[in-house]
Amino acid sequence: MIASSAPQKKSGEISVLACLNIADELYRLKAKNKKAKERVEKVIKRIEKEIK
């Protein structure tokens, strides 16, 4: 928790830090998802090639 790790911070500052953490996590998850989609697409293309 941000609030417990930075007790001297004001609630507004804590809210901003929490939002930044959420945004960072979202960015990382989107990048991970993109890589996973690319891998799946490669596998699908290989399967389709083998089927033909």
N, C-alpha and C positions, 0 to 999 in steps of 0.2 A: 504494500500500500504506500502510495506517495505521501499521504498525510503523516503516517507514522515514521517514515524515513526522513522527513523534513518538517519537524514540528514548528520550526520558527517561521515557516512560510504562511502567508495569508491565504484565505480560502480561494480568492481569485487566482493567485499564483498556482495553487494546487490544482485548480480546475484547468488552467492552461497547460500545466505539465501532464495532467491526465489526458487531455485532448491530444497533445503531441505524442504521447505513448500509444494511444489508440490509432492515430494516423500512421505512425511508424509500423505498428503491427499490421495494419491494413495493407500498407505498401509492400511489406515483406510477403504477406500471404498472397497478394495479387501476383507478385513476381514468381512465387513458388507455384501458383496455379498455372501461370502461363507456361512455365517449364514443363509441368506435368501434361498440359494439353499438347504441347509440341511433341513430347515423347509418345503420347497416345496416337497422335496423327501419324507419326513415323511407323508405328506398329501397324496401324490400320492400312497404310499404303503398302507395307511389306506383305500383309495378309492378302490384300486385293491383288497384288502382283502374283502371288503364289497361286491364287485361285484361277487366274486367267490362263 
